[in-house]
Amino acid sequence: MNTVTLALAALALLGQPALAADPLSGLWRTQPGRDGGFGHVEIGPCGGGLCGTVVQTFDAQGQPVQAGDLGAPILADVVATGGGRYGKGRIINPETGRSYTARLTLRGDLLDVGGCVMMICRDAGTWQRVR
């Protein structure tokens, strides 16, 4: 490849907009459950929105365990709705398999999580960003 071709290729790349990751993307620690156990949920792009999957589970002492919801989808097709809010997708309760309209609010490294069925909304706690 000659110098001119290389320079043109570099200029073409510089002219392309950077594809920034969505601020919600990353690894999140869930709110502890009734037994004190918690999980790590990996959130990333899927289709036209964001999805989340339980990638690791822990007992109340923070030790890794093989819980039944390991690998379970927990968020599906969530999209930004403005002002740090996300919705329009589904949040899935891995214990019951029921899904609800997702209602998420990003506050820095904290994520307020909830879901709604018809006009009834429930809070599912606050998740903490791991990375």
N, CA, C and O atoms as CSV, one atom per row, in Angstrom:
chain,resi,resn,atom,element,x,y,z
A,1,MET,N,N,0.864,-1.173,0.000
A,1,MET,CA,C,0.000,0.000,0.000
A,1,MET,C,C,0.902,1.225,0.000
A,1,MET,O,O,1.808,1.318,0.829
A,2,ASN,N,N,0.673,2.177,-0.921
A,2,ASN,CA,C,1.543,3.348,-0.969
A,2,ASN,C,C,1.102,4.406,0.051
A,2,ASN,O,O,0.037,4.281,0.656
A,3,THR,N,N,1.904,5.423,0.235
A,3,THR,CA,C,1.681,6.451,1.251
A,3,THR,C,C,0.397,7.221,1.017
A,3,THR,O,O,-0.312,7.546,1.970
A,4,VAL,N,N,0.083,7.522,-0.246
A,4,VAL,CA,C,-1.131,8.279,-0.564
A,4,VAL,C,C,-2.364,7.466,-0.198
A,4,VAL,O,O,-3.296,7.995,0.408
A,5,THR,N,N,-2.380,6.195,-0.556
A,5,THR,CA,C,-3.512,5.332,-0.238
A,5,THR,C,C,-3.684,5.206,1.268
A,5,THR,O,O,-4.806,5.249,1.773
A,6,LEU,N,N,-2.589,5.052,1.980
A,6,LEU,CA,C,-2.631,4.942,3.432
A,6,LEU,C,C,-3.169,6.224,4.061
A,6,LEU,O,O,-3.970,6.169,4.995
A,7,ALA,N,N,-2.733,7.377,3.556
A,7,ALA,CA,C,-3.203,8.663,4.077
A,7,ALA,C,C,-4.690,8.845,3.811
A,7,ALA,O,O,-5.412,9.335,4.680
A,8,LEU,N,N,-5.165,8.461,2.631
A,8,LEU,CA,C,-6.592,8.565,2.311
A,8,LEU,C,C,-7.427,7.640,3.199
A,8,LEU,O,O,-8.514,8.013,3.640
A,9,ALA,N,N,-6.923,6.451,3.455
A,9,ALA,CA,C,-7.641,5.517,4.330
A,9,ALA,C,C,-7.728,6.073,5.741
A,9,ALA,O,O,-8.768,5.953,6.388
A,10,ALA,N,N,-6.652,6.681,6.229
A,10,ALA,CA,C,-6.662,7.269,7.569
A,10,ALA,C,C,-7.646,8.423,7.645
A,10,ALA,O,O,-8.375,8.547,8.629
A,11,LEU,N,N,-7.681,9.275,6.619
A,11,LEU,CA,C,-8.635,10.385,6.603
A,11,LEU,C,C,-10.073,9.887,6.558
A,11,LEU,O,O,-10.949,10.460,7.206
A,12,ALA,N,N,-10.318,8.847,5.812
A,12,ALA,CA,C,-11.666,8.292,5.735
A,12,ALA,C,C,-12.119,7.787,7.103
A,12,ALA,O,O,-13.267,7.988,7.499
A,13,LEU,N,N,-11.207,7.132,7.819
A,13,LEU,CA,C,-11.553,6.636,9.165
A,13,LEU,C,C,-11.794,7.782,10.134
A,13,LEU,O,O,-12.690,7.699,10.973
A,14,LEU,N,N,-11.013,8.848,10.035
A,14,LEU,CA,C,-11.196,9.994,10.921
A,14,LEU,C,C,-12.518,10.701,10.669
A,14,LEU,O,O,-13.082,11.311,11.577
A,15,GLY,N,N,-13.006,10.621,9.458
A,15,GLY,CA,C,-14.267,11.271,9.123
A,15,GLY,C,C,-15.490,10.501,9.573
A,15,GLY,O,O,-16.601,11.031,9.526
A,16,GLN,N,N,-15.316,9.272,10.004
A,16,GLN,CA,C,-16.442,8.453,10.433
A,16,GLN,C,C,-16.799,8.775,11.882
A,16,GLN,O,O,-15.896,8.927,12.705
A,17,PRO,N,N,-18.085,8.882,12.220
A,17,PRO,CA,C,-18.450,9.123,13.609
A,17,PRO,C,C,-18.107,7.903,14.455
A,17,PRO,O,O,-18.268,6.765,14.015
A,18,ALA,N,N,-17.643,8.148,15.649
A,18,ALA,CA,C,-17.337,7.046,16.565
A,18,ALA,C,C,-18.625,6.457,17.086
A,18,ALA,O,O,-19.558,7.180,17.436
A,19,LEU,N,N,-18.669,5.146,17.136
A,19,LEU,CA,C,-19.836,4.476,17.672
A,19,LEU,C,C,-19.644,4.327,19.179
A,19,LEU,O,O,-18.940,3.428,19.639
A,20,ALA,N,N,-20.265,5.199,19.926
A,20,ALA,CA,C,-20.111,5.184,21.376
A,20,ALA,C,C,-21.025,4.121,21.980
A,20,ALA,O,O,-22.157,3.918,21.540
A,21,ALA,N,N,-20.505,3.463,22.982
A,21,ALA,CA,C,-21.318,2.479,23.691
A,21,ALA,C,C,-22.383,3.222,24.491
A,21,ALA,O,O,-22.144,4.324,24.984
A,22,ASP,N,N,-23.540,2.619,24.614
A,22,ASP,CA,C,-24.599,3.205,25.414
A,22,ASP,C,C,-24.154,3.248,26.873
A,22,ASP,O,O,-23.515,2.303,27.337
A,23,PRO,N,N,-24.467,4.306,27.608
A,23,PRO,CA,C,-24.055,4.394,29.016
A,23,PRO,C,C,-24.589,3.255,29.885
A,23,PRO,O,O,-24.026,2.979,30.944
A,24,LEU,N,N,-25.647,2.598,29.463
A,24,LEU,CA,C,-26.210,1.497,30.235
A,24,LEU,C,C,-25.412,0.203,30.042
A,24,LEU,O,O,-25.491,-0.704,30.871
A,25,SER,N,N,-24.651,0.120,28.957
A,25,SER,CA,C,-23.870,-1.089,28.678
A,25,SER,C,C,-22.838,-1.322,29.764
A,25,SER,O,O,-22.210,-0.385,30.257
A,26,GLY,N,N,-22.670,-2.583,30.128
A,26,GLY,CA,C,-21.661,-2.939,31.112
A,26,GLY,C,C,-22.139,-4.052,32.024
A,26,GLY,O,O,-23.136,-4.720,31.749
A,27,LEU,N,N,-21.414,-4.236,33.109
A,27,LEU,CA,C,-21.714,-5.282,34.079
A,27,LEU,C,C,-22.295,-4.631,35.327
A,27,LEU,O,O,-21.725,-3.682,35.866
A,28,TRP,N,N,-23.441,-5.152,35.785
A,28,TRP,CA,C,-24.175,-4.583,36.913
A,28,TRP,C,C,-24.422,-5.632,37.988
A,28,TRP,O,O,-24.728,-6.787,37.689
A,29,ARG,N,N,-24.283,-5.213,39.250
A,29,ARG,CA,C,-24.586,-6.071,40.402
A,29,ARG,C,C,-26.035,-5.796,40.807
A,29,ARG,O,O,-26.409,-4.651,41.062
A,30,THR,N,N,-26.837,-6.845,40.862
A,30,THR,CA,C,-28.249,-6.688,41.196
A,30,THR,C,C,-28.440,-6.429,42.687
A,30,THR,O,O,-27.535,-6.626,43.498
A,31,GLN,N,N,-29.626,-5.990,43.010
A,31,GLN,CA,C,-30.049,-5.845,44.406
A,31,GLN,C,C,-30.095,-7.249,45.011
A,31,GLN,O,O,-30.586,-8.167,44.355
A,32,PRO,N,N,-29.604,-7.451,46.234
A,32,PRO,CA,C,-29.694,-8.786,46.844
A,32,PRO,C,C,-31.150,-9.256,46.973
A,32,PRO,O,O,-32.055,-8.463,47.234
A,33,GLY,N,N,-31.347,-10.551,46.784
A,33,GLY,CA,C,-32.671,-11.146,46.926
A,33,GLY,C,C,-32.997,-11.424,48.386
A,33,GLY,O,O,-32.248,-11.034,49.282
A,34,ARG,N,N,-34.110,-12.097,48.620
A,34,ARG,CA,C,-34.547,-12.409,49.988
A,34,ARG,C,C,-33.512,-13.214,50.757
A,34,ARG,O,O,-33.382,-13.066,51.973
A,35,ASP,N,N,-32.779,-14.059,50.056
A,35,ASP,CA,C,-31.756,-14.887,50.720
A,35,ASP,C,C,-30.396,-14.198,50.803
A,35,ASP,O,O,-29.431,-14.791,51.285
A,36,GLY,N,N,-30.315,-12.961,50.341
A,36,GLY,CA,C,-29.051,-12.218,50.378
A,36,GLY,C,C,-28.179,-12.430,49.163
A,36,GLY,O,O,-27.185,-11.726,48.984
A,37,GLY,N,N,-28.534,-13.396,48.319
A,37,GLY,CA,C,-27.772,-13.649,47.104
A,37,GLY,C,C,-28.017,-12.560,46.074
A,37,GLY,O,O,-29.031,-11.864,46.118
A,38,PHE,N,N,-27.088,-12.421,45.155
A,38,PHE,CA,C,-27.209,-11.412,44.106
A,38,PHE,C,C,-26.582,-11.956,42.833
A,38,PHE,O,O,-25.990,-13.035,42.827
A,39,GLY,N,N,-26.720,-11.203,41.769
A,39,GLY,CA,C,-26.156,-11.621,40.493
A,39,GLY,C,C,-25.450,-10.484,39.796
A,39,GLY,O,O,-25.574,-9.319,40.172
A,40,HIS,N,N,-24.709,-10.849,38.773
A,40,HIS,CA,C,-24.116,-9.878,37.865
A,40,HIS,C,C,-24.838,-10.014,36.537
A,40,HIS,O,O,-24.972,-11.112,35.997
A,41,VAL,N,N,-25.302,-8.883,36.016
A,41,VAL,CA,C,-26.023,-8.845,34.750
A,41,VAL,C,C,-25.184,-8.065,33.746
A,41,VAL,O,O,-24.797,-6.924,33.998
A,42,GLU,N,N,-24.908,-8.691,32.609
A,42,GLU,CA,C,-24.185,-8.039,31.515
A,42,GLU,C,C,-25.215,-7.425,30.587
A,42,GLU,O,O,-26.071,-8.125,30.046
A,43,ILE,N,N,-25.131,-6.094,30.401
A,43,ILE,CA,C,-26.051,-5.374,29.520
A,43,ILE,C,C,-25.281,-4.912,28.302
A,43,ILE,O,O,-24.203,-4.327,28.414
A,44,GLY,N,N,-25.846,-5.182,27.139
A,44,GLY,CA,C,-25.208,-4.773,25.894
A,44,GLY,C,C,-26.216,-4.720,24.760
A,44,GLY,O,O,-27.374,-5.096,24.936
A,45,PRO,N,N,-25.780,-4.254,23.598
A,45,PRO,CA,C,-26.686,-4.113,22.455
A,45,PRO,C,C,-27.211,-5.451,21.950
A,45,PRO,O,O,-26.512,-6.464,21.954
A,46,CYS,N,N,-28.457,-5.416,21.521
A,46,CYS,CA,C,-29.075,-6.570,20.856
A,46,CYS,C,C,-30.213,-6.031,20.002
A,46,CYS,O,O,-31.001,-5.211,20.470
A,47,GLY,N,N,-30.305,-6.470,18.788
A,47,GLY,CA,C,-31.358,-5.959,17.916
A,47,GLY,C,C,-31.306,-4.439,17.878
A,47,GLY,O,O,-30.248,-3.862,17.627
A,48,GLY,N,N,-32.429,-3.790,18.122
A,48,GLY,CA,C,-32.492,-2.337,18.122
A,48,GLY,C,C,-32.412,-1.723,19.499
A,48,GLY,O,O,-32.636,-0.522,19.650
A,49,GLY,N,N,-32.100,-2.514,20.506
A,49,GLY,CA,C,-32.063,-1.975,21.867
A,49,GLY,C,C,-30.943,-2.586,22.680
A,49,GLY,O,O,-29.874,-2.901,22.158
A,50,LEU,N,N,-31.205,-2.749,23.969
A,50,LEU,CA,C,-30.238,-3.335,24.891
A,50,LEU,C,C,-30.871,-4.538,25.578
A,50,LEU,O,O,-32.071,-4.557,25.852
A,51,CYS,N,N,-30.050,-5.529,25.848
A,51,CYS,CA,C,-30.509,-6.724,26.548
A,51,CYS,C,C,-29.556,-7.004,27.704
A,51,CYS,O,O,-28.406,-6.566,27.693
A,52,GLY,N,N,-30.041,-7.735,28.697
A,52,GLY,CA,C,-29.212,-8.090,29.833
A,52,GLY,C,C,-29.375,-9.550,30.184
A,52,GLY,O,O,-30.480,-10.090,30.128
A,53,THR,N,N,-28.271,-10.194,30.550
A,53,THR,CA,C,-28.258,-11.610,30.896
A,53,THR,C,C,-27.515,-11.799,32.216
A,53,THR,O,O,-26.498,-11.150,32.460
A,54,VAL,N,N,-28.024,-12.687,33.062
A,54,VAL,CA,C,-27.344,-13.023,34.307
A,54,VAL,C,C,-26.108,-13.844,33.949
A,54,VAL,O,O,-26.224,-14.951,33.424
A,55,VAL,N,N,-24.922,-13.296,34.234
A,55,VAL,CA,C,-23.680,-13.968,33.841
A,55,VAL,C,C,-22.945,-14.587,35.022
A,55,VAL,O,O,-22.048,-15.406,34.826
A,56,GLN,N,N,-23.311,-14.209,36.246
A,56,GLN,CA,C,-22.698,-14.801,37.426
A,56,GLN,C,C,-23.644,-14.624,38.601
A,56,GLN,O,O,-24.342,-13.615,38.700
A,57,THR,N,N,-23.663,-15.614,39.495
A,57,THR,CA,C,-24.518,-15.552,40.674
A,57,THR,C,C,-23.681,-15.781,41.928
A,57,THR,O,O,-22.679,-16.496,41.900
A,58,PHE,N,N,-24.111,-15.160,43.032
A,58,PHE,CA,C,-23.367,-15.191,44.285
A,58,PHE,C,C,-24.311,-15.466,45.453
A,58,PHE,O,O,-25.492,-15.122,45.400
A,59,ASP,N,N,-23.783,-16.085,46.505
A,59,ASP,CA,C,-24.570,-16.265,47.717
A,59,ASP,C,C,-24.460,-15.005,48.576
A,59,ASP,O,O,-23.806,-14.039,48.182
A,60,ALA,N,N,-25.099,-15.012,49.747
A,60,ALA,CA,C,-25.124,-13.840,50.617
A,60,ALA,C,C,-23.732,-13.431,51.099
A,60,ALA,O,O,-23.520,-12.271,51.455
A,61,GLN,N,N,-22.790,-14.360,51.115
A,61,GLN,CA,C,-21.427,-14.047,51.534
A,61,GLN,C,C,-20.558,-13.566,50.367
A,61,GLN,O,O,-19.378,-13.268,50.554
A,62,GLY,N,N,-21.131,-13.492,49.178
A,62,GLY,CA,C,-20.385,-13.033,48.009
A,62,GLY,C,C,-19.593,-14.112,47.304
A,62,GLY,O,O,-18.756,-13.818,46.450
A,63,GLN,N,N,-19.855,-15.369,47.660
A,63,GLN,CA,C,-19.166,-16.488,47.017
A,63,GLN,C,C,-19.925,-16.907,45.756
A,63,GLN,O,O,-21.152,-17.005,45.784
A,64,PRO,N,N,-19.220,-17.155,44.654
A,64,PRO,CA,C,-19.899,-17.600,43.432
A,64,PRO,C,C,-20.646,-18.914,43.660
A,64,PRO,O,O,-20.135,-19.829,44.306
A,65,VAL,N,N,-21.863,-18.989,43.119
A,65,VAL,CA,C,-22.684,-20.203,43.198
A,65,VAL,C,C,-23.325,-20.452,41.839
A,65,VAL,O,O,-23.413,-19.549,41.007
A,66,GLN,N,N,-23.766,-21.675,41.626
A,66,GLN,CA,C,-24.469,-22.048,40.395
A,66,GLN,C,C,-25.970,-21.969,40.647
A,66,GLN,O,O,-26.612,-22.996,40.866
A,67,ALA,N,N,-26.535,-20.771,40.618
A,67,ALA,CA,C,-27.967,-20.592,40.849
A,67,ALA,C,C,-28.747,-20.900,39.579
A,67,ALA,O,O,-28.194,-20.903,38.479
A,68,GLY,N,N,-30.033,-21.157,39.749
A,68,GLY,CA,C,-30.896,-21.516,38.627
A,68,GLY,C,C,-31.078,-20.425,37.593
A,68,GLY,O,O,-31.412,-20.716,36.444
A,69,ASP,N,N,-30.865,-19.168,37.976
A,69,ASP,CA,C,-31.061,-18.085,37.012
A,69,ASP,C,C,-29.789,-17.714,36.252
A,69,ASP,O,O,-29.792,-16.765,35.469
A,70,LEU,N,N,-28.702,-18.454,36.477
A,70,LEU,CA,C,-27.457,-18.213,35.746
A,70,LEU,C,C,-27.707,-18.415,34.249
A,70,LEU,O,O,-28.196,-19.466,33.835
A,71,GLY,N,N,-27.376,-17.423,33.455
A,71,GLY,CA,C,-27.589,-17.478,32.012
A,71,GLY,C,C,-28.958,-17.003,31.567
A,71,GLY,O,O,-29.242,-16.955,30.370
A,72,ALA,N,N,-29.808,-16.653,32.518
A,72,ALA,CA,C,-31.176,-16.237,32.175
A,72,ALA,C,C,-31.199,-14.816,31.625
A,72,ALA,O,O,-30.493,-13.937,32.120
A,73,PRO,N,N,-32.021,-14.598,30.589
A,73,PRO,CA,C,-32.221,-13.220,30.119
A,73,PRO,C,C,-33.031,-12.472,31.171
A,73,PRO,O,O,-33.973,-13.022,31.742
A,74,ILE,N,N,-32.664,-11.215,31.427
A,74,ILE,CA,C,-33.381,-10.442,32.434
A,74,ILE,C,C,-33.887,-9.114,31.868
A,74,ILE,O,O,-34.840,-8.539,32.391
A,75,LEU,N,N,-33.250,-8.628,30.800
A,75,LEU,CA,C,-33.710,-7.432,30.088
A,75,LEU,C,C,-33.746,-7.730,28.601
A,75,LEU,O,O,-32.874,-8.421,28.075
A,76,ALA,N,N,-34.763,-7.205,27.925
A,76,ALA,CA,C,-34.877,-7.433,26.486
A,76,ALA,C,C,-35.388,-6.173,25.795
A,76,ALA,O,O,-36.390,-5.587,26.206
A,77,ASP,N,N,-34.687,-5.768,24.742
A,77,ASP,CA,C,-35.120,-4.687,23.855
A,77,ASP,C,C,-35.394,-3.360,24.559
A,77,ASP,O,O,-36.315,-2.635,24.185
A,78,VAL,N,N,-34.597,-3.043,25.575
A,78,VAL,CA,C,-34.727,-1.783,26.304
A,78,VAL,C,C,-34.091,-0.668,25.475
A,78,VAL,O,O,-33.026,-0.860,24.888
A,79,VAL,N,N,-34.738,0.490,25.424
A,79,VAL,CA,C,-34.204,1.629,24.675
A,79,VAL,C,C,-34.203,2.877,25.552
A,79,VAL,O,O,-35.002,3.008,26.480
A,80,ALA,N,N,-33.281,3.795,25.235
A,80,ALA,CA,C,-33.222,5.069,25.945
A,80,ALA,C,C,-34.459,5.885,25.594
A,80,ALA,O,O,-34.861,5.957,24.433
A,81,THR,N,N,-35.060,6.500,26.618
A,81,THR,CA,C,-36.238,7.339,26.398
A,81,THR,C,C,-35.958,8.797,26.766
A,81,THR,O,O,-36.853,9.639,26.692
A,82,GLY,N,N,-34.702,9.100,27.165
A,82,GLY,CA,C,-34.302,10.467,27.457
A,82,GLY,C,C,-34.081,10.717,28.938
A,82,GLY,O,O,-34.733,10.107,29.784
A,83,GLY,N,N,-33.164,11.613,29.243
A,83,GLY,CA,C,-32.918,12.013,30.617
A,83,GLY,C,C,-32.413,10.903,31.518
A,83,GLY,O,O,-32.707,10.900,32.713
A,84,GLY,N,N,-31.643,9.943,30.960
A,84,GLY,CA,C,-31.137,8.829,31.761
A,84,GLY,C,C,-32.157,7.735,32.003
A,84,GLY,O,O,-31.908,6.804,32.768
A,85,ARG,N,N,-33.301,7.845,31.356
A,85,ARG,CA,C,-34.358,6.844,31.524
A,85,ARG,C,C,-34.351,5.867,30.351
A,85,ARG,O,O,-34.019,6.214,29.218
A,86,TYR,N,N,-34.732,4.628,30.674
A,86,TYR,CA,C,-34.823,3.563,29.673
A,86,TYR,C,C,-36.144,2.844,29.867
A,86,TYR,O,O,-36.637,2.727,30.989
A,87,GLY,N,N,-36.712,2.365,28.776
A,87,GLY,CA,C,-37.971,1.643,28.863
A,87,GLY,C,C,-38.314,1.000,27.540
A,87,GLY,O,O,-37.437,0.679,26.737
A,88,LYS,N,N,-39.598,0.817,27.326
A,88,LYS,CA,C,-40.176,0.243,26.109
A,88,LYS,C,C,-39.816,-1.215,25.888
A,88,LYS,O,O,-40.426,-1.876,25.049
A,89,GLY,N,N,-38.853,-1.724,26.612
A,89,GLY,CA,C,-38.485,-3.129,26.496
A,89,GLY,C,C,-39.118,-3.925,27.625
A,89,GLY,O,O,-40.097,-3.490,28.232
A,90,ARG,N,N,-38.556,-5.085,27.899
A,90,ARG,CA,C,-39.099,-5.974,28.923
A,90,ARG,C,C,-38.055,-6.270,29.986
A,90,ARG,O,O,-36.867,-6.394,29.689
A,91,ILE,N,N,-38.508,-6.381,31.223
A,91,ILE,CA,C,-37.690,-6.893,32.303
A,91,ILE,C,C,-38.321,-8.210,32.713
A,91,ILE,O,O,-39.535,-8.296,32.897
A,92,ILE,N,N,-37.504,-9.222,32.855
A,92,ILE,CA,C,-37.994,-10.582,33.104
A,92,ILE,C,C,-37.579,-11.019,34.502
A,92,ILE,O,O,-36.412,-10.893,34.872
A,93,ASN,N,N,-38.514,-11.525,35.266
A,93,ASN,CA,C,-38.201,-12.092,36.574
A,93,ASN,C,C,-37.736,-13.526,36.322
A,93,ASN,O,O,-38.545,-14.372,35.940
A,94,PRO,N,N,-36.440,-13.816,36.531
A,94,PRO,CA,C,-35.947,-15.153,36.207
A,94,PRO,C,C,-36.516,-16.249,37.111
A,94,PRO,O,O,-36.492,-17.425,36.748
A,95,GLU,N,N,-37.026,-15.871,38.284
A,95,GLU,CA,C,-37.607,-16.869,39.186
A,95,GLU,C,C,-38.959,-17.364,38.697
A,95,GLU,O,O,-39.305,-18.532,38.877
A,96,THR,N,N,-39.736,-16.452,38.067
A,96,THR,CA,C,-41.083,-16.822,37.628
A,96,THR,C,C,-41.227,-16.903,36.118
A,96,THR,O,O,-42.152,-17.535,35.608
A,97,GLY,N,N,-40.291,-16.247,35.391
A,97,GLY,CA,C,-40.398,-16.201,33.939
A,97,GLY,C,C,-41.345,-15.123,33.447
A,97,GLY,O,O,-41.472,-14.923,32.239
A,98,ARG,N,N,-42.012,-14.425,34.352
A,98,ARG,CA,C,-42.929,-13.356,33.952
A,98,ARG,C,C,-42.136,-12.137,33.496
A,98,ARG,O,O,-41.053,-11.852,34.007
A,99,SER,N,N,-42.699,-11.426,32.522
A,99,SER,CA,C,-42.022,-10.225,32.048
A,99,SER,C,C,-42.924,-9.013,32.221
A,99,SER,O,O,-44.151,-9.115,32.227
A,100,TYR,N,N,-42.282,-7.873,32.359
A,100,TYR,CA,C,-42.965,-6.619,32.617
A,100,TYR,C,C,-42.353,-5.540,31.736
A,100,TYR,O,O,-41.232,-5.699,31.252
A,101,THR,N,N,-43.070,-4.454,31.525
A,101,THR,CA,C,-42.507,-3.332,30.796
A,101,THR,C,C,-41.388,-2.743,31.650
A,101,THR,O,O,-41.610,-2.383,32.806
A,102,ALA,N,N,-40.200,-2.648,31.089
A,102,ALA,CA,C,-39.034,-2.171,31.836
A,102,ALA,C,C,-39.153,-0.685,32.128
A,102,ALA,O,O,-39.645,0.101,31.318
A,103,ARG,N,N,-38.685,-0.336,33.312
A,103,ARG,CA,C,-38.617,1.063,33.732
A,103,ARG,C,C,-37.294,1.226,34.479
A,103,ARG,O,O,-37.169,0.821,35.635
A,104,LEU,N,N,-36.306,1.825,33.804
A,104,LEU,CA,C,-34.960,1.948,34.353
A,104,LEU,C,C,-34.540,3.414,34.359
A,104,LEU,O,O,-34.878,4.175,33.452
A,105,THR,N,N,-33.795,3.797,35.401
A,105,THR,CA,C,-33.248,5.149,35.468
A,105,THR,C,C,-31.777,5.052,35.846
A,105,THR,O,O,-31.425,4.517,36.896
A,106,LEU,N,N,-30.931,5.574,34.980
A,106,LEU,CA,C,-29.492,5.557,35.193
A,106,LEU,C,C,-29.083,6.814,35.935
A,106,LEU,O,O,-29.384,7.928,35.505
A,107,ARG,N,N,-28.384,6.628,37.070
A,107,ARG,CA,C,-27.874,7.743,37.883
A,107,ARG,C,C,-26.389,7.497,38.134
A,107,ARG,O,O,-26.003,7.023,39.202
A,108,GLY,N,N,-25.561,7.820,37.144
A,108,GLY,CA,C,-24.126,7.567,37.258
A,108,GLY,C,C,-23.856,6.076,37.252
A,108,GLY,O,O,-24.148,5.393,36.270
A,109,ASP,N,N,-23.294,5.560,38.352
A,109,ASP,CA,C,-23.005,4.132,38.461
A,109,ASP,C,C,-24.093,3.369,39.200
A,109,ASP,O,O,-23.866,2.248,39.656
A,110,LEU,N,N,-25.276,3.971,39.321
A,110,LEU,CA,C,-26.431,3.313,39.930
A,110,LEU,C,C,-27.543,3.221,38.898
A,110,LEU,O,O,-27.722,4.124,38.081
A,111,LEU,N,N,-28.281,2.132,38.942
A,111,LEU,CA,C,-29.387,1.909,38.022
A,111,LEU,C,C,-30.623,1.533,38.830
A,111,LEU,O,O,-30.674,0.463,39.436
A,112,ASP,N,N,-31.616,2.415,38.836
A,112,ASP,CA,C,-32.883,2.117,39.492
A,112,ASP,C,C,-33.696,1.249,38.544
A,112,ASP,O,O,-33.937,1.622,37.396
A,113,VAL,N,N,-34.115,0.091,39.034
A,113,VAL,CA,C,-34.755,-0.915,38.194
A,113,VAL,C,C,-36.185,-1.135,38.653
A,113,VAL,O,O,-36.455,-1.223,39.851
A,114,GLY,N,N,-37.096,-1.224,37.701
A,114,GLY,CA,C,-38.485,-1.507,38.004
A,114,GLY,C,C,-39.195,-2.017,36.773
A,114,GLY,O,O,-38.636,-2.054,35.677
A,115,GLY,N,N,-40.429,-2.407,36.974
A,115,GLY,CA,C,-41.236,-2.897,35.871
A,115,GLY,C,C,-42.704,-2.606,36.117
A,115,GLY,O,O,-43.133,-2.404,37.253
A,116,CYS,N,N,-43.461,-2.588,35.039
A,116,CYS,CA,C,-44.885,-2.263,35.138
A,116,CYS,C,C,-45.728,-3.293,34.397
A,116,CYS,O,O,-45.330,-3.817,33.356
A,117,VAL,N,N,-46.890,-3.565,34.953
A,117,VAL,CA,C,-47.922,-4.351,34.294
A,117,VAL,C,C,-49.162,-3.479,34.308
A,117,VAL,O,O,-49.636,-3.071,35.368
A,118,MET,N,N,-49.678,-3.201,33.138
A,118,MET,CA,C,-50.782,-2.255,32.988
A,118,MET,C,C,-50.370,-0.949,33.660
A,118,MET,O,O,-49.379,-0.357,33.235
A,119,MET,N,N,-51.047,-0.484,34.648
A,119,MET,CA,C,-50.705,0.776,35.318
A,119,MET,C,C,-50.054,0.550,36.683
A,119,MET,O,O,-49.835,1.504,37.429
A,120,ILE,N,N,-49.747,-0.688,37.009
A,120,ILE,CA,C,-49.148,-1.014,38.299
A,120,ILE,C,C,-47.651,-1.212,38.110
A,120,ILE,O,O,-47.212,-2.093,37.372
A,121,CYS,N,N,-46.873,-0.370,38.796
A,121,CYS,CA,C,-45.418,-0.432,38.675
A,121,CYS,C,C,-44.811,-0.845,40.006
A,121,CYS,O,O,-45.297,-0.465,41.071
A,122,ARG,N,N,-43.738,-1.631,39.929
A,122,ARG,CA,C,-43.028,-2.098,41.125
A,122,ARG,C,C,-41.561,-1.763,41.003
A,122,ARG,O,O,-40.981,-1.792,39.917
A,123,ASP,N,N,-40.975,-1.445,42.138
A,123,ASP,CA,C,-39.551,-1.167,42.225
A,123,ASP,C,C,-38.823,-2.477,42.431
A,123,ASP,O,O,-39.234,-3.285,43.264
A,124,ALA,N,N,-37.746,-2.707,41.689
A,124,ALA,CA,C,-36.953,-3.923,41.850
A,124,ALA,C,C,-35.586,-3.629,42.446
A,124,ALA,O,O,-34.694,-4.476,42.410
A,125,GLY,N,N,-35.420,-2.428,42.996
A,125,GLY,CA,C,-34.174,-2.091,43.665
A,125,GLY,C,C,-33.210,-1.313,42.796
A,125,GLY,O,O,-33.531,-0.890,41.685
A,126,THR,N,N,-32.025,-1.140,43.338
A,126,THR,CA,C,-30.975,-0.373,42.657
A,126,THR,C,C,-29.797,-1.301,42.397
A,126,THR,O,O,-29.332,-2.006,43.293
A,127,TRP,N,N,-29.323,-1.288,41.155
A,127,TRP,CA,C,-28.153,-2.065,40.772
A,127,TRP,C,C,-26.937,-1.150,40.795
A,127,TRP,O,O,-27.053,0.054,40.565
A,128,GLN,N,N,-25.784,-1.719,41.070
A,128,GLN,CA,C,-24.517,-0.990,41.133
A,128,GLN,C,C,-23.630,-1.433,39.959
A,128,GLN,O,O,-23.483,-2.627,39.696
A,129,ARG,N,N,-23.049,-0.460,39.264
A,129,ARG,CA,C,-22.152,-0.800,38.153
A,129,ARG,C,C,-20.908,-1.491,38.696
A,129,ARG,O,O,-20.296,-1.019,39.655
A,130,VAL,N,N,-20.538,-2.610,38.079
A,130,VAL,CA,C,-19.307,-3.323,38.401
A,130,VAL,C,C,-18.193,-2.843,37.464
A,130,VAL,O,O,-17.073,-2.563,37.891
A,131,ARG,N,N,-18.539,-2.756,36.171
A,131,ARG,CA,C,-17.634,-2.189,35.156
A,131,ARG,C,C,-18.445,-1.721,33.975
A,131,ARG,O,O,-17.885,-1.211,33.005
